[in-house]
Amino acid sequence: QVQLVESGGGLVQPGGSLRLSCAASGSISSINEMGWYRQAPGKQRELVAQIFRGGSTSYADSAKGRFTISRDNAKTTVYLQMNSLKPEDTAVYYCTVFTLSLVRYWGQGTQVTVSS
């Protein structure tokens, strides 16, 4: 099993930046992919960014050029640096990992609100 603890959400003005962190514990060696999803009120949960075991990354079109996903050398913490934030980025952001045994785990979610 993998446990995920997120931090870093909050209220920011349009154009501002936030950095989300997600610390993983448990069966770390089984993690094949780490990533971030978000869910806005009344909308489906959507992929924001992901980083794979080998280090490659993938982004949703809405995140390209503004968000950067990264991880620490131990591959236990994943970050999401969000710049040039827009009101439409307002959502609950969820950290997720996908393991080699094809199980997905979710964090508890952290609220990001972009508003003036």
Stockholm file with secondary structure:
# STOCKHOLM 1.0

chainA/1-116         QVQLVESGGGLVQPGGSLRLSCAASGSISSINEMGWYRQAPGKQRELVAQIFRGGSTSYADSAKGRFTISRDNAKTTVYLQMNSLKPEDTAVYYCTVFTLSLVRYWGQGTQVTVSS
#=GR chainA/1-116 SS CEEEEEECCEEECTTCCEEEEEEEEESGGGEEEEEEEEECTTSCCEEEEEEETTSCEEECTTTTTTEEEEECTTSCEEEEEECSCCGGGCEEEEEEEEETTSCEEECCCEEEEECC
#=GC SS_cons         CEEEEEECCEEECTTCCEEEEEEEEESGGGEEEEEEEEECTTSCCEEEEEEETTSCEEECTTTTTTEEEEECTTSCEEEEEECSCCGGGCEEEEEEEEETTSCEEECCCEEEEECC
//
